[in-house]
Amino acid sequence: MAENNTIKNNKRKTPRFNLSWFYIIIAVALGWLFFNSNDEGQGGASKQATYSEFKQYVERGYASRIVVYKDHGPLNMYVRAEHIRDVFRNGTGDRSGQEPYVIVKFGSIDKLEEFLDEQQELGHFQGELTYKEQDGGTLWHILINFGPFLFLIFFWMFIMGRVGGGGMGAAGGMNIFNVGRSRAQKVEVDEKTKVTFADVAGQAGAKQEVKEIVEFLKNPDKFTDLGGKIPKGALLVGPPGTGKTLLAKAVAGEADVPFFSMSGSDFVEMFVGVGASRVRDLFRQAKEASPCIIFIDEIDAVGRARARNTMVGGNDERESTLNQLLTEMDGFGTNSGVIILAATNRADILDKALLRAGRFDRQIHVDLPDVNERKAIFKVHLRPLKIDKDLDIDFLARQTPGFSGADIANVCNEAALIAARHNKTSVTKDDFLAAVDRIIGGLEKKTKVLTVEEKRTIALHEAGHATISWHLQYANPLVKVTIVPRGRALGAAWYLPEERQITTREQMLDEMCSLLGGRAAEELFTGHISSGAMNDLERVTKQAYGMIAYMGMSDRLPNLCYYNNDEYQFQRPYSEETAQLIDQEVQKMIAEQYARAKQLLTEKQDGHAQLAQLLVDREVIFAEDVERIFGPRPWASRADEIIEEMDEDEKTDELKEEDHEPQTT
């Protein structure tokens, strides 16, 4: 162990190559060339002289040759070797270079040529007079010759730094050699922001699965002594917002091992081979830090099923990344002590090779919470809120069917904002109801202008839904009806769906009849139909096609399912004759339920008219108002039974805790 630590320390002390030193060396070299180009660029020393001094030098015979630069540039008078001391007065010619010269600025080229012709006739100047283009020295030559090449180098480094992770800080920003490095973040657990299993309400089965993984990492001997092996991977599957990422954070908080976290999209880049390189680098870091956990969020970004006939170059980079991931998870190499956790909302599109045992040994389903679990989730998110002491959490759990954990957190936050907006000292039941309405239906638009006829039509429509649902056994119990516009809807009815694991044909038909009650009420009591039932008709049509084509609930097509989960299957699994038969059965089913809704509304016409008029007067009515008109609903809600069972279980647990308390005298 000591030798290993010494080797690691020596590796840490080894200086890493940094392109910053390369930039500094280039800048110093260019600066040195710039400041020394005038002295050594022409092979000797130089000095500035006036035009009068220049004329004296020529008249005395000091000039060996003269070079004139065009475009009003200066001239260079090169000094003869025997007169170097007379001109520079700084020693012999060895100190002044091989061919020293004097730089002179002159006015007119014509007068200069006239002066030099006169001196040649007198024999004072026997050299040559030449003309040259303006020369910038050595630095200018370097920039001309190597400038485009240097520009391409710096431009390529800039692009690679941006594409390869320009925002990654010192480790990855503006460094071409870091493009293929993994972007996984090593989670550092902070006591203030630490997430534990106590913060994850509900999902008892999923927590148990994940707890076993953490316990295996902490105490592997407990399992290996019996011959068990550590699971290589666990896939968290469920709808959005159900707590998959929160479970992974809880694992990081509970486990005393390194935890690497990254997203599936971080693997894929526009450059071929970068994704596979990042996968290799990620598992290399994990092996060095084992035992550890790797968490890949939204793994479907890289683990999508590979197509059989892909276009050339279409998915090469993603597929090579997936192949490398499959190899690292269960290939010839060993990943002892490395567990992969992954989360996805779409397990059906993942590659089958990724889901086999040995890669993801377990698939942990994180479903939407039921009424019991929603109550536990509310208790977690209500901790930081100042709530009213009379707030009924059971009521909130019943009012939020189908809500995920993220939705419930949003409800609690929205209720607190609404209470603060009304300058309240605590969050009350009304604030939570307003928050639920805000999330489900959108913001109220009380300023939207409606004509009297439109308001009456909307009231008749919503009263039709309420009347039908109240008198059908399997329809969802009514909670509230409003004709105040919310979002894009001109009216809405709130129901309390029952917590069902399976749904029968009779239940679906009752729900379909209830949805058609609005259109049926418009036709019966106004004599015309409107566009307000478009959402109802869309839901009814989808439900009818699902019942007939997928669930086999048709008289002429019984016990047949045409559902196809193959992502790359572009043909329908039935013939044209069957498609026509499905369409006919859908039309027949919807027509039967529409006639049923019209018949029921005709029988309850007086109660429906009272309910519609109450809606016009008050704009919002509740289940108590409907009960006062039609009488009590004869069918109890299953949600109430679940809550009662839950309360009995809590009371039993409290009694058990009291039995275990030590008695004192």
N, C-alpha and C positions, 0 to 999 in steps of 0.2 A: 504493500500500500504506500509505503514511504517513497519507493522508487517511482510509482505512478504519479504521486503528487509532485515529485521533483520534476518529472518530465512535463507535466501540465504547466508548472510554474515557468519552466524554461521556454515552453511554447508561448506563454503569455508575454514573456519578456522580449521575444523576437520581434523586431520592428516590422510592421506591415507596410507593403508598398502602397504609396499614396500618390495619386496624380498631381496633388498640389505641389510636390517637390519638382515634378516635371515642368509645371507651368513656371515656377520660380527660376529654374535653370534657363529656360528659353528667354524669359524676360531679362535676366542678367546678361546673357550672351548678346541679345539685340542691343541693350544699352551700351555695352562695351564697344560694340562695332560702331554705334552711332557717335560716341564721343571720341573714337580714335580714327574715324574715317578720314577726317581732314588732314591729320598728321601723316598717316601712312598710306592713304589711299592713292597718292600719286608718286610714291617712291621716295619722298624726301620731306624736309621741313618747309614751312610756308609762313608768310607774314603779310599783313596788310600794308599798303603804301599808297600815298596820294599820287595824283597824276603828275604833279610837278617833280616829285622824287623819281617817278618812272622816267620822265624825260631826261633827268640828270644821269640815271643809270645807263640809259641807252647812249647818251652823248659820250659817256666815259668808257663805253665798250664793255659793259658788264653783261649784256644780254646775249645768250646763246641761241634762243629761239623764243618765239612768242605765239601763244595760242589764244585766239579770240573766240568766245562763246556767243552764239547768235541769240536773238531775242533779247537784246539789251543786257546780256550777261556780262560778268567781269572778264578781264583777260589775265592770263598767267604768263609772267615773264620768267623764264628759267635762267638761272644765274650760272655763268661760266665758273669752272672749278677754281681757277686762280683768284677769283674775286669774291668767293663766298665770305671770307673774313671781313671784307670791306662792306658787304651788304648786311649780313646778320650779326656781325660782331659778337659771336658766341663760340668761337673756337674754330677748329679745322673742319674740313668737309666730312670727316667720319662722323662727327657729332650731328651734322645737319642732314645726313642721308645722302643718297646717291645723286639726286637731281633736285635740289631745293628750288623754290620758285617764289615769286612775289605776286600777290593778288592785287589788281588795280582796277578801279572803276573809272570809266571814261565816258565822255559825253557823246561825241559824234564819230562815227566810223570813218567818214570821209576825211576829217582833219587828222585822225590817227594814221590813215594810210598815207596822207600827204607828208606827215612828220617822218614816218618810217622810210619813205622813198628818199627824202632829203638826207637822212642819216646814212642810208646805203650808199648814196653818191659820195658822201664825205668819208666813207669807209669806217664809220663808227659801229655799224650793225651789219654783220655778214651772215646772220642766221636766216631761218625760214619764218614766214608768217602764215599760219594755218587757221582755218575756221572749223569749229565743232559745234554740235548740238549741246544744249544745256545738260550737264551731267550732275546727278545727285550724289555721287559717291558710292561707297561700298554698300551702305544700308539700302540705298535705292535699288541697286542691282539685286540684293537679297530679296527685297520685297517683290520685285518684278518676277524673279525666277521661282521663288518658293511661296509667294503670297497665295496663289490659288490652292496649292496643296495644303498649306496651313489652314486656310479658310474651310476646306472640306473636312479636315480633321476636327476642328473645333465645332463645326456644325454637326457632325456625326456624334460627337460626345454630348452635345446639347440635346439632340433628339433621343439618344439612348438613355440619357439621364431622366428625361421626362417620361418616356415610355416605360423604362425599367424601374420606375419608382422614384420620381423626383421628389415626392413628399415624404419619403421614408426617413428623413433625417440624415445623420452622418453615416449611417450604415449603408444606405442605398441611394441617396440623392446624388445626381450628377456623376455616377460612377459606372462606366461601361461594363466593369467586371462583376457587378452585383445584379445583373438582369436575371440570371438563372438562380439566384438565391431565394430561399423560401421566405414568404411574408408572414409566416406564423408568429403570433405574439405569445410570448411566455407570460402567463397570467400570474401576477404578483398579488397574493391575497392580503388585503388590508382589513384590519379589524373593524374599521368604521363602515366599509362598504362590503363586508363579507356576507355572502349569501349561503345559507345552510338549508338543510331539508325542512327545518321548522318554518322557513319562509315560503315553502311550496305547499299550498293547501290543496286538498283533494289528491287525485291521481295516486291512490294508495298502491295499486299494482305496479305502476311505472316506477314509483319511488323504491319499492321493494327490490325490483330488478337492478336498479342503479346502485342501491345500497350494498348489494352483494358484490358488485364490482369494486366499490371502494373498500369493503371489508377484505376482499381478496388481496388488494394491494397492500393493505395495512398488516394483515396477518395471513400470508399465503400458506403457512404450514398447516393451518386448520383444514385446508382443502386438499393440499398435496399429499398429506399423510394418508388420505383415503384413496389416493390414486387419481384425483380430479386434476384437470388442467384449467388454466386461466382462459376465459373466453377472449378471443382475439378482437372481437368488435361487437358493438350493439348499435342498432339503427332505431332512432326515435322517429316514429311516423304518426302524423296527426294533422288536423286542420290548422290553419294559421291562428296564432294567439292562444294556443292551449298550454303553453309552458314548456316547450321542448328546449329552447335556449336557456330558460330559467333552471331547468333540471341540470343542464350542463354546468351552469354557474354554481349550482349547489354542490355538484361533484367537486368542482375546483375548490370550494370553500371547505368541504369535509375532508378531502384527501390531502395527506401530507406529502404529495408527490408533485413533480413538475407537471404543468398543464399547458399544452400548446393549443391555441385557438386560431382558426382562420376560416374564411369563406370559400366555398367551392369555386366561385368566380375568380379568386386570386390566383388560381393555377393557370388559367387560360390567358394567353396573350396573342398579339398579332404575329409574333415571331415563332417560327417552327422550332420545336424542341425546348422552348422555355418552360412550358408546363411540366414536361417530364423531368427536366432538371430541378424544378422547384419541389416536385414530389420526392426525388432522391435526396435533396438537401434537407427536407423536412424529416424524413425518416432517419437520416444520419444524425441530426440533432437529437431526435427522440431516443435513438439507441445509446447515444453517449450519456443521456440523462435518465435512462431506465432505472427503476420502473417509473413509468409516466403515462399520461393520457393525452391523446390527440383528439381534438374536437373539430369536425368539419361541418360548418353550418351550410344549409342549402346545397347538399351534395349532388342534387339533380343537375346542377350547372355543369358538372364534369362527368357524372355517372349515367347520363342518359343512354338508353339502349342503342347499340351500334346498328346502323342500317345495313341491310344485305347488299343493296345496289346503290352505293353512294356515288355522287358525282365526283369527278376527278378534282382533288384538292378541296372538296366541300367541307369535310369534317376531319381532315387528317390531323390537325393539331390537337383537337379535343380527344380524338380516339387514341392518339399516341399517349396523351396524358392519362387517359383511363387505363390503357394497357400497362403503363408504368405503375399506376396505383394498384392494379390487380396483382402485379408482380411483387410489389413491396409488401402488400398485405398477406399474401400466402404464396410465396415463390420458393426458390431454392434457398434463399437467405432466411435467417432466423431473426425474429423480432420478439424475443423473450422479454416479458415485462412491459411491452408496449401495447396499450389497449386503444382502439379507435372507437370514438363515439361520433355519430353523424346524425343529422336531423334533415328531414325533408317533408314537404307537404304532398309530394307526388311519388309515392313508392311504386305506383303502377308503371311508370315510364323508366325506371332504373334498369340497368343491364342485369340479366339473369346471373351472369358470372360474378357480379358484385354481391348478390344476395345469397349466394350459396354458403352452406356451413363451412367454416374454416376461414371465412373472411368476416362476414357479419353473422355471428352465431345466433344472435338474438334480434328479433324485431319487437320493439317495445311500442305498443300502441297507446298514444296519448290522445284520448277522445275528448269531445266536448263534455264539460261537467254536467252531472245531473243536479236535481234540486238540492240534494244533500251536500254535494261538493260545492255548489254555488254558495251555500250558506257558509261553509268553511272559508271559501275565498273572500267573501264579504268581510268576515271577521279579521282577515289579514289586512285588507286594504282600508278598513275602518279604524285601525289603530292610531294613525297620525291625525285623524279628523276629530273635531269637537262636535260630536253628534248629540242630538236630543236624547234625553234619558228614556223617553217613551218610544223610541224608534224600534220597530219590529223587524228583526233581520229575517225571520221566516217569510214575512210578507215580501221583502225585497227579493229573496231567492225565488219565490213563486212568480214575481213580476218580470223576471229576466230569463225566460226559457230560450234555449239555443245560444245564450251568451257564452263566449269564451272567457278565460281568465283576463285577457287583455281588455275585452269589452267591459268587464266588471270594474277593472281598475279605472277605465275611462269614465264609467258611470259615477264612481266615487269622486273622481277629480272634478267632473262637470257639476256634480251636486254642490261641492264646496265652492266652486266659482259662482254658481247661481245664488247661493246663500250670501256670499260676500257682496254680490251685486245688489242685493236687497238690504244690505247693512244688518244682517242677522248676527247674533252671537253664537249660534249653533246651527248645525245642518239638520233639517227636519225631514219628515216623510214626504212633504210636498216638494221639497227640493230634489229628492231622489226620483220621484215620479216625473218631475219636469225634465230631469236629466235623461231618464229612459226615453221619454217622448222625443227629446231633442236628438238622441242618437238614432232612434228607429225611424222617425218620420221627418226629421229636419227641423229647421227653425220656423217658428210661427210667422206667418205673413198676414198680420191683421189689417195692414194697410191696403191689401189687394182689393180692388173694386170689383164687386159682383152684382149683377142685376138681380131683381127680385125673382125672375123666372129661373135664372141659373141657381140661385140659392135654394129655391124650392126643389129643383131637380136633384141637386146634390143631397138634400135632406131626404127625399124619397129613396134615392139610391142607397145611402148609408142605412136608413131605416129598414130597407129590404134585407141587407146583410144581417142586421141585428135580429130581425124577426125570424128569419130562416134558421140562424144558428141557435136561437133560443129554443126552438121546437124540434130540433133534430138531436137524437141521442148521442151520436158520435161526433157532432160538430164541436169545435173548440169553444169553451165557455167565454162569454163576452165580458170584457172589463170596462171599456169606455168607447164612446162614439163621439166624433167631432166633425163639424163641417168648417172648421177654421183651416184655411190653406196652410200646409206645411211642405216645404221644399217644392217639389213639382206636383204634389197631390193636392187636389181641391178639398178632399175630405178623407177621413181614415177611421178605421175601427180597430181597436186593440182587443186581442183575444189572449187566452191563457192556454197554450197547447199542453196536452197531457204528455207526461214522460212515458213514451212507448218505446219498446225494443223492437216489436214487430207491428205491422199495420195490416188490418184485414181489408177485404174488398168493400165491405159495408162502411167501414170508417172512411175510406177514400171517397166513396160515392157521396156520403153525407157532406164531406168537406167541399166536394165539387159542386153540390147543390147549393151550399151556402155561398160559394164564390159567385154563382150565377144569379143570386138573389137580387143584386143591385140592378143588373140589366133587365131582369124580369119585372122589377118594380117600376122601372122607367116605362117599359112598354105597356104595362097594365094601367098605370095611373096618370100618365102624361100623353099616351098615344103615339109617342115617337121614341127612338133610341138615340144615344149620344156617344161621343168619343170617351166619356169618362170611365167606361168599362174595359178599356184596352188592356190594362194590367191584369184585370181579373180573367179576361179571355186568354191571355198569354199563359197564365198559370194553369188554367183549366186544360188548355190544349196540350201543354207539356205533360201534365199529370195523366191525361187520357192515353197519350202515346206511350208513356212509360208503363202504364197498367197493361196495355194490350201487347206491345212489341217486346217488352222486357220481362214482365211478371206473369204472363200467361193468364190474364184475368178476362179473357174474352170467351164468349160462347162458341164462336166459330173457329177460334184459334186457341184452344185451351192447352195449357201446360207447355207452351213454346216460348223460348227466350232467344231473341235475335241480337242480344248484346254482344259486341265484339271489342275486346280490350286490346287488340293488336294495333299498335300505333301506325304501322306502315301498311295497313290493309285499307285499300281505297275502293273496294267493291262491297256492296251490300250483301249480307249473307242470306238473301231471299230473292225470289223471282219478282217480275213485274206484276204477275197476278196476285202474289201475296201482298205486295205493296198496295195494290188497289183494295184488297180485302181489309188491310189494316186501316186504310183511310175510311172505308165504309163503316167499320166497327167504331172508330173514333167519333165519326159524325153521329152514329146511332146512340152511343153512350152519352154524348154531350146533349143531344136533343132530348133524350129521356130525362135527364136531370134538370134541364131547363123547363120542360113541361111540369115536372114535379115541383119545382120552385114556384111556378106561376099558380099551380093548384093550391099550394100551401098559403101563398099570399092572398089568394082569393078568399080562402076560409078565414084568415086572420085580418081581413081588410080593415075593420074598425080599429083594432089595436095598432096596426101599421100606420093608419092615418094619425092617431094620437101621438105616436112616437115621432113621426115626421114633423108634426106641428110643434112638439116640444123641442126638437132640434132647431127649427127655425127661430123659436123664441130665445132659447138659451145657448145655442151653438155647441154645447158640450153636455152630454148626458152619461150617466154611469149605469152599472148593472142594477143598482137599486131602483132606478127609474124604470128600467125595463121590467123588473120584477113587480113593481107596483101596477103596471099596465097588464101584463100577461099572467101574473101569478108566479110562484116559485118554480124554478126549473127542477124537474123531477129526477135529474141524473146528477149525482155527486161527482166532483172532480177527483181524479186519481192523485193530483198534486196534494190535495188536502190529506189524503190517506198516507202519502209518503212522509209529509211533515209530521203527522201524528206518530207514525212509526219511528221517525227520527227523534222526536221528543222523548218517546218511551225508551229508546236506546240510551239517550243521554242521561235520563233519570236513573236507569239501571247502572250505568257507569259511575254516576255520582254515589249511588248506594254502595257499590263495590269499593270505591275509594274510602267511603266512611267506615266500612267494615275493617279496612286494613289500617286505619289510623290507630296509633297507640292510645290506650285509655289511661287517663291520669286521675288521681284522687286528690 
